[in-house]
Amino acid sequence: MAKLRYIQCGAEYRISPSRDPYENYVSTGLNTGNLYIGYAVHTLFNTRKMFNLWAPLTEQEVNEIKSNFDIIVMGASNFINSSTDFGVPADNLNKLKLPIIVLGIGAQAPNETIKKIPLTKGTERFLNSISEYSNLIGVRGEYTAELLEKMGIRNFQIIGCPTYYINKNINYKIYKSERNFNELKIALNYTNISQRCDEKILKFAYENDIDIIGQTEYVEEYWKRSLPYNFSDEKLCKKTKDKEKLYTKILKRDINEVKEFMRNHFDQYYDIDQWIQQIKKYNFVFGTRFHGNMIAVQNSIPSLLVTHDSRTKELAEFCNIPYITANNLVGDLNLERLYNEMDYSKFNLEYPTKFKSFLEFLKNNGVLDIDELIINSDLQNEAQLTTESIKSLSIMDSYISEVFATSQILYRCPLENIAALNQGPCVDRYTLEIDGLHIKVVGTDPMVILPNFVNYDKTKVYVKIQLTAPANTVLEIFYEEENGESQYPYSESRKVSNIIYEGKNEIYLAIEADAIIKSLRLDIGNTPGEYVLHSLEIRA
């Protein structure tokens, strides 16, 4: 079989940094996270050549590309937006008329409730072109898929981001052990310090002398390198002065003190290998940058993402990166608690399935040399996959089962009371039968609201659940705390979870809260099908 010849376009995977931070910022496509996307494409396909998607191709360039390459591989990002015109890229693709593999195209909007993004004519042509030259378009998540479908484009598959597969190992896992704050070596990242969540992260970094890794912070890089600003554009000058004022306002410090902090605790990388070497010095990464967190995850470092827009949320949900929404980042930051509560069991359980689906996506797009591209595509058997999870759970299960054997029962939830409540999202129906409450799940995020149990003064409870599941999946219990935020009572920081397997399961979970627990929500599993809840007991 002849080896396929891939040419890369879209996100760059390396630049030649200049001395000037602003020039570097522009060269990366205004975000060093783009370099990681390009690096992933380069790593996955062993590309040796790129062409500039944004510059009109000459007839000679078109002929050279068509003569020397078989497939275009495009590292995409938030291309579906209202501000950019993709007319030139559309023209280039129509000149080349080569098969295209699009990896990770996404939509950018303030939140996923926006169901239509106004696009330029050039961007509409571009999207229709990639649809024409791709068997399947690789999109970031369900939100992007929904927008494309409304445009009449239906040949897509949700794959997340190409950086999710950069390790090339179908059995990849993240392991995490309990740590106190002094044991944490933390790196933080933020997007826009005028946002409340990013302001909170910046203040925590400054007050605790914690390192920050930037992606779009060219102003901070001038400070880091003690360089004078090197631009005369009035808008850039004003933006720089406004940023200085914002830093001094947030941190309540003189700008020279802020600059000194950045000299000691800020870095921004234009070489992914250097970024990787730096990230390996930490054991926890936290912040609002998806790729700043993913580069940690792909190097076995647990990270917790703060989602602040539609793009970060749909990527986190598909990739099973633990996250907390910006709206739920309230009160003082407690990174020790957030670290110890984040849960990678869902990531570990579903990664092999999503990796396998990605391989099928590549095959459907004409990639015939997968075995040469991927390090390990051999799925371990179920026993191998779950051994470590079982080991980590067995001690806690043993302890909680003793509690159930000796403690007074607090509440046995009548199944008919659940059936009487309104069905949550992705739940089609409840049916009470002799063996329990049958729950028909039709989506990937089913919510079963549990009846409020008797009032009591408890911040720690134990839950026992007997449940039959239609497939291997993850069960989650979210809890609401007294005096918590009423608009967003449940969040990723207030949940416990457990792997469940096809067939009957008996699960013990401990819930430890900072305040009195008011109510519980059961996310019964993320695989459609029929679940049977046989019993649910709560003890203190």
N, C-alpha and C positions, 0 to 999 in steps of 0.2 A: 504494500500500500504506500503510495507516494505521501510524503509528509506535507501537511497543509502549511501554506505560507500566510501568516497573519500580519496585518499592518494595523497599527494602533492610531486612534484619534480621540479627541475629547480631552479629558484631564491629562495634563503632563505628569510624568513620573519623576522628573528631575529638572532643575533649572541650574544655571550657573549664577550663583548669587553675586550681586554687585556690592559695592561698599554702601550703597544707599538703601535704607530700609523701605522707603516708599516704592522704589523701582522693583524691589523684590516682591512686595505686596502685589503689585500689578502683574508681575510675571507669573505668579501662582494662580492667577484667575481670581484674585482678591481673597484667597483663603488657602492656607497651607494644607487644610484637609483635602483639597483637590489633589494634591500630590500623592496622598495615600490611596486615593481611588485609582490614579494612574499607575501607582506602584503595584497595586493589586492586579490590574490588568496585565501589566508587564510580567509579574511573577507567575500568574496563572497560565499565560499563553507564550511565555518566552519570546516576547516581541523584540525585534531588533531595530525597527524603524517606525517613526510616526509621521503623520502629515498634519498640517495645521488646518483644522476644521473651519477656522474663522477667516482664512485668507483665500480669495478666489484662486482656484487651481487653473494653471495654464494648460493648454492642449498637450504640451510636452510632458508636464507632470502627470496628467491624467493617463497618458499612454504608458509612462514608466510604471505607474502604480498597477495598472491593469495587466501589464506584461509580467510583473514580478510577484504579485500577491493574489491570493485566492479569496480571502475573507477579511473584511474590516471588523475590528473589535473596538467598540466605542465605550470608554469609561464615562458614564453620564452622572449628572448630579441633579440639582433642582432646575432643570431646563424648562419645565412647564411653569412659567411665571408671566406676569403681565408687563414686565419692564424690558425684556430682552427680545430682539428680533433675530430669528434664526434663518433669515432669508439666504445669506451666503452659505451656511452649512447645507441648507436644502439644495441649493444650486450645485454644490460640490458632489453631493451624493447622487444627484440625478445625472451628472456627467460621468461618474464612475460606474454606476449600475452594477456594483458588486454586492454579493450577499453581506449583510451586516448583522453582527451580534451586538445588541445594545444591552449594557449591564447597568442596572440601577437607576434608570431615569425616574425622576420624582417631581412632585408638584410642591410649590412653595406658597403657603397661605398662612395667615395668623392662626387659624385653627381649622379643624376638619369639618366644622359646620358650614363652611363656605363651599357650596356645591358647583360653582362655576367660576372659572378664572378667565377674565377677558384676555385674549391672546392676539398678538399681531398676526398679520397675514403671512409673514415669513415663518413664524413659529408654527402656524397651522400647516403650511406646506411641508415644513420639516417633519412634523409628526406623521403626516400622511406618507412621506417618503420613507421613513424608517419602517412604517407599517408595510409598505410595498416590498422593501428589500430584506425584511426579516421574516422568518417563519413564525417566530415568537419574540415579542419585545420583552426584555427583562425589566419589570417595574419594581419600585421600592416597596409598595404596600397597597392595602385595600383602598386607601383614599385616592391614590394616583390611578389605580385600576378603574375606579368608579368614574373619575373624570374622563379618562380615555373612552370608556364605554359610552358615555353621553355624547362624545364626538363621533361615534360610529366606528371607533377602532376597537376591535375585539380580539385580535391575535396577540395576546400578551400573557405573561405568566409572572406571578409575584415571586421575586427572588431576593428581595432586600437589597443589600449593597454588596458589590464584589469583595469588599474588604472582609466580609463575614466568612469568606471561604479561603482566605489567603494562606492559612496553615496547610491546606491541601490534605487534610486528614479527616475522614468521615467519623472517626471515633474521638474527636477532640472534646476535651472537658475542662471545666474550671473548678478547682478545689479551693476551699476557703476554710480557715480555722478561726476560732474565736480569738479576738485580740482586745486588749485595753488601749486607751488612747495613746499612752506612751510607747506602745509597741507598733503603732501605725506610722508608716513612712508615706506621707500623703503628697500627692500632686493635685492641684486644682486647675480648672479651666473655666472661662466664662465667655459670653458672647457679646453682651452690650450692658455696660454698668449702669445705664439709665433704667434697665429693668430691675424690678425689686429683687428677683431671685439672684441676679448677677451681682447686684450691690451687696447682698448678704454674703455671697461667696468671697468677694473682694475684701470686705471688712474682716471676715474670719481669717483669710490669708495674712492680712497685715497684722492683726492682733496676735497671731500665733506663729509668725515667721515661717509660713508654709510656702513652698514653691508654686509658681504659676507657669503653665505652658500655654503660650499664645498661639493663635492661628491667623488673626487679622489685625494684630496689635502693632502696626508699624510705628505709631507714636511712642509706645512703650519701648520699642527696640532702639529708637534714638536715645532714650534715657539709659537703657541697658548699656549701650556702647559709648555713652557720653559724647554723642555726635550732635552737632548743630543741625537744626532743621534745614533741609536742602530743597525748598520749593518756594516759588514766588506767587503761585496761584492764590488768589484772595480767598476762595472757598476752602482750600486746604489749610491756609493760615488760620482762618476763623475756626475751622473744625478742631485744629490742634489746640488753640487757646481755650475753646469751649471744653475740650477734654481735660485740660489742666485744671480748669475751674471745677469741673465735676469731681475729679479725684480729690481735690482739696476740700470740697464740700462734704463728700461721703466720709473721708477718713479724718476730717478735721485736723489736718496737718499742713504745714507749709509745703509747697510743691517741691522744694529741694529735698525734704525728708521722704516724700513719695518717690522721687527719682532715685534716691539712695537705696530705698527698699527694692526697687526694680533692678538696680544694678546687682543686688545680692540674691534675688529670688525669682527673677523672670528669665525665661528663655523662649525662643521661637526658632523652629528648625526648617531648613530648606532642603535637607538631605534626610530621607526617611530612615536610612540606616543609623544616622546619628541620633535621630529622634527615638528610635527603638532602643539604642544603647542607654540613653538617658532614662527612658521610662522604666527600664529594668531595675533602676535604683529604688523604686517605690514598691509598696505592697497594697496601695489603695489609691484609686483615681476617682475624683468626684467633680461634676460640673455639668455645664449645659452644652458642651461640644460633643456631638455624636462621634466624630472620627477621633477626637482626643481621648474618648473613652474606649472606642473600638481598638485602637492601637495597643491599649493596655490589655484588653481582653484577649487579643490575638497573641499576646506574650505572657499568658497565664496569670495576669494580674487582675484581681476582681475590681470592677468599677461600677459606680452607681450614677446613672444619667439623670439629669433634671430636664424633663421635656418642656419646651416653651413654645412650640408651634407645631403645625400639622406634620412637617417633615421629620422632626426628631421623634415625635410620638409614633408615627407609623413605622419608622425604622426600628425603634425600641420594641414595639409590639411584635413585629415579624421576627426579629433576631433574638427575642427573649432576653434582651439585656435588662436587668433590673432597673426600674426607674421610679422617680417620684415626679409628679407634675409640679410645675412652677407655682400653681395656685395653692398647692398643699405644702409648700416649703415655708411654713409659718413658725414664728417663735425663734428662739436662739438655735443655731445649728448645733446638733449633737452628732458629730461624725462617728464617734465610737458606737453609738446606738444604731445609726444608719448602716454602718459597716456590718455590724453583727446581725442585723435583721435582714439584710439583702440575701436573696435566695437564688442560687444558680441551678437548682434541681430541674427546673423547666428547660433551661438552656441545655443542660446535659442530656436530658431525656429526648428532646426533639431535634437536637443538632444532626444526628445521623439521618433522620427522615428528611430534613430540609436539604442536607448535603446531597442525598440520593436524588431528590427532586431536581436539584441544580444540575446534576450530571445528566438527567433526562432532558432538561432544558437545553443543555449544550448539544446533546445528540440530535434533538429536534431542529437545531440550527446548523446541522451539517458538520459538527466537530466529531471526527472519526478517530482521532488519536488521543482519546481521553487517558488511556493508560500511561501514555508518555508524559502527560501534563500533571497528573495527580499523584501524590506520594502514596496515599493509602485510601483506596475506595472499597476495601473489603470490610463489610459490616461485621462486627463481633456478634456472637450469639447473645441472646437476651440475658443469660446467666452472667456472662462476662460484663455486659453493659451495666447491670444493676448491682453487682457485688459490692462496689464501694459505697453506693447509696444505702444499701441494706446495712453495711457495717456502721455507717455514720448514724443511722436511725435506731439501731437495735438497743443501744444503751438507754436512750431517752424513752423508747417504747417500753422497755422493761420497767423503768422507773414509774412511768405514768400508769402502766397496767397495775402496779402495786397500789397506787392511789385509788384506782377504781375498785380494787379488791377490799380496801379498808375504809375509804371515806364515805361519809353520808352523801347520798345522791342529792344534788341541788335541783336538777331539772331534767326530766325525760320529755323530750319534745314530741307532743302528739302529732303524728304525721297528718292527721286530718286538719290540724290547724295550719300547717304549711299549705295544704291543698286549697284551703279557703282563701288564702291571700292571692293578690294579683300575681300573675306570672311575670317574671323579670325578662329582660332582653334575651333573645336566642332560645327561649323556652317555649315550645309549641303547645304543650299540654301537660297537666298532671292527671294521673289515674290511680286511685286507691284500689289496691288489690290485696289478697290475703298475705302475700309475701312482703308487701311494703308499698311505698309511694313510687310509682313509675313516672319518670320524668323524660319527656321527649325533647331532646336538644337538637336544634336545627342550625346553630351557628357555632362560632369558635369562642364566644365569651358569654356563656350562660350564667345568669345570676339567680340564685334562689334566696329570696328574702326570708329570714327566719322570724317567727313570732317573738315579740319581746318577752323574755322570761321574767320571773319574779324579781322585784327590786332587792338588791343586796349590796353591801359595801365590800366589793371585791375588785382587785386590780389584776388578779391572777386566777385563771380557771383552766381546767383540763377538759378536753372534748374527746369523746369516743364516737366513732362513726362506723357503721356497717353499711357497705355500699357495693353494688355490683356495677361494673363499668363495661362498656362495649369494646374498649380498646385501651392500650397503655396511654396514660395521660397524666395530668397533674391536677390535684384538688387544692383549692385555696380557700381559706376562711379570712375574710376581712372583718375587723372589729371597729366599732365606733366608741370613742371615749367621751365621758362626760365633759361638758364645756368645750368640746372640740368644735372645729369649724363646721357650721350647720350646712353651708352650701356644698362642701366636699367632705362628708363625714368619713368616707373610706379612702384610703390611699395605699400605695405600694409600701409605705413605711409602717403601715398598721395591718399586717397580714401574717399568717403562717401558711405553709404549704407542705404538701407531701406527694410523692410519686404514688400513683395507683395503677394497678395492672388489670388487664382484661380478665373478667371474672369477678369473684367475690373478694372483697377486701375488708379487713378490720383495722382501723386507723386510730392511733392515739396522738393527740396534739396538745401542746401546752401554749396558752396565750398569756403573755405577761405584758401589761400595759402600764403607762405612766399615770393614768387616772382611772377612775371607776369605769368599767366596761358597760356600755348602754345597750348595744345591739350587735348582732352578727349577720354577716352575709356570706352565703356559701356559693362559691364559683365551682360548680360541680365537676368540671372537666372541659377541655378545649377541643374535644373531638365530637362531632355530631353523632347521634345515635340514641338508644334508650338506656337510661340509667335507672337503677332501683335503689332507693334509699330505704334500708331495712330498719335502721334505728339511729337515733342521735341522742346522746346523753352528755350532760355537763356536770362536772363536779368541781368543788373548790378545795 
